[in-house]
Amino acid sequence: MEVAPTLIIKASETTIVVMAKYMGEFVEHEIQLRLVLGYYWDKDVPAIEKIIELFETVIKRAVDQVFPHEKLSIKYNLTSNDALEKSSRLNITLLEVKADDTELEIKGEVIILEGVDLRSTFSKVTGFRRKVDETIKKEIVTQKYSF
């Protein structure tokens, strides 16, 4: 029998799959990267930031469906080979996920998103100065509405 909820992340070139399971309950959500990125580019919004935001929201939703909670705390390391808007490689490493005060078991904690590198030679050589390597901690709280 499972002691803690489990979060499972799988990524491919075209999708990120977020699964959560607990006490016999199982839920799966899929992020179609081509569709989402196409939409973001069409609307001229910062695609990488929005993908990360979507990923966090999908984790919250999946976990909430098998393990209802008020607050999801998520801690991850984000690295890229240049500034986010010019980056061709992004790594997201989940370090810790908690639903309220219950820590989730994480399987598949590393996601690598890689695309065509369209940077100039000069930009590639100097990219190390702008690269991102930071640990991010967020809390996503369920909003209660009353009418």
N, C-alpha and C positions, 0 to 999 in steps of 0.2 A: 504494500500500500504506500502511496506517495505521501511523504511528510510535508513537502513544500510544493507550491506550484512550479511548473517548469515552463520556461520560455525557450522556444526553438526557432532559430533564424537560419534560413537557407537563401543563398543569393546565386543568381546566374547572370548571364549577360543581359537578359531581358526582364527579369523579375526579382523581387525580394519577397520571400514568403515568411510570414510571421505566424507561428503556431504557439498556442498555449494549452496546457493540460493540467488538470487537477481533479483528483477524486473521481476518475472515470469520465469526466467531461473533457471535451477536446474541441478546439476551434482553430480555423485556419483562415488567414487573410493574405491576399496576394496584391502586391503593388506592381503594376505593369509599367516598367520604366520608360519605354518608348512613348506610350500614350501620355503619361504624366509629364515627361520632359518636353514633348511636343507642345502640350498645352501651355506649360510655363514659358517656353520660348515664344510661342504665338502671342501670349499676353505680356511679354517683355517684363517678366518678374525674375528675381534672382533664383535661378533653378536649383543650385546646390543647397542654399539655405532652406528653400521650400521642400526639397526632397527630405532633408534632415527633419524638418518640422513634421512632415507627413509620416515619416518613419516612427517618430516618437508617439504621434497620435494613434497610429495603428497598433503599436505595442500596448498603449493604454487601453484601447478598445478590446483587443484580444484577451488581455489579462482580466479585464473587468467582466468579460462574458463567462469566464470559468471560476474566477475568484473575485467577487464583488468587493470593491474598496473605494475609499474616498480620495486618497492621494497616492500617486505613483511617483517614486523617486528614481531617477535614472542617472547613471554616471557612465560616461564613455569618453574614450580618447579619440580625437579627430586629427588625422594627419593628411596632408596633401603635398604635392610637388611644386606648388606655386600658390599665389593668392587664390582663394576659393573660386572667384569668377573666371580665372584663367587656368585653373588646374585641369589636368587631364587624368589625374589619379587621386582617388579619395579613399582613405581607409577609416572605417568606423569600428572601434573595438569596444564592445560593451564590457564594462568593468563590474557594474553592480546595478541590479534592478530590485526595488522593494515596492510592494503593494502595502500601503500603510506601514506597518513595522515588520512585515514578513518578507524575508529575502527570497527571491526566486532563484531556482537553479537555472543556469543559462547553458544552452547547448548551441554551438555555432555562433560564437560571440564575435567573430571577425567578418566584416563585410568589406569587399574591395570593389569599388566602382572605377572602371577604367575606360577611357575613350580615346579617340584620335587626338594626338598632340598637335595642335595647330599653331603653337607658339613659334615665334621666330627663333633663329639660332641664338641671338643675343639674349632673348627672354629665357630660353632654356638654360643658358649658362648662368644667368643671374637669378634664376628662380629660387635657389636655395635661400636667398635673402628674404623672400616673401612667403615662403612655405608656411603652412599652418601645422602646428604640433601643440595641441592644447587639450586639457581635460575639461570636460563640460559636465556640470551637475545641474539637473533641472528637476523641478517638482511640477507635476501636472495634477491639478485638483479638479475633481468632478464638480461641475457647476449645478447647483440645485435651483430650479425655477419654481416659483409659486405664482399662481394666477388667481 
